[in-house]
């Protein structure tokens, strides 16, 4: 594996706020900090404190109620109390009951691509089976660390589009970087966050990003089928692993679908967080269940705020 940079982690980190003072929905430049607040709230709620008042929850996180309220309101446009409700497992089950959509129906009514609420339109192509077999040999993969609404994100891309998005809040920076390197063991990795900057702004919701976000994916044919199905799930709605298996014509492959969902190389842009167990349980998530829960809560809360 070629390596054309110094450190593998932490160097060249660019805050979206520093780049253009643009973050999710152009509301705040402090998205990474906000995820830290959400993460601490998750821990408190998971310990059985879901009924804490605003003052009590703010005190638990050593913040003033006013500051805590501002952080949440600027991030998703709803109150902390309402957001607490979205973070619970019961909310995931409610999503499955009330916001479940079959993938076929989504496609028929145009709820994919640019029609997905709060999702940026993406265009994507898969590498050839030969490229997959060669492990990225001959590819130059640019990478950089960025703040995101869900904590520190590692973004990678070739000249043709984003090929990797990972989140380090739960797994740590070193493990996130090693995950990226293992996917393209023979590629040349070049640290160059500025080369990725326009795509990253688009990926995390800059309103002034008019062009589609290009994705360049590497995976086995079955994995690519699953990822394409994930792109048909509208924001604010969910589906099940079984429904994905049905939609790709392989209804018995539920477990294999789950594995392919977990191998999604561009989390958030290909919304694997919207795939749940049939029971309504969150299932697994490659970057940690708190991140998945925060993504679902973020989308549901924003959909509710808009109305």
Buried (B, 14 or more C-beta within 10 A) or exposed (E): EEEEBEEBBEEBBBBBBEBBEBBBBEBBBBBBBBBBBBBBBBEBBBEEBBEBEBEEBBBBBEBEBEEBBBBBBBBBBBBBBBBBBBBBEEBBBBBBEEBBBBBEEBBEEEBBBEEBEBBBBBEBEBBEEEBBEBBBBEBBBBBBBBBBBBBBBBBBBBEEBBBBBBBBBBBEBEBBBBBBBEBBEEBBBBBBBEBBBBBBBBBBBBEEBEEBBBBBBBBBEBBBBBBBBBBBBBBBBBBBBBBBBBBBEBEEBBEBBBBBBBBBBBBBBBBBBBBBBEEBEBBBBBBBBBBBBBBBBBBBBBBBEEE
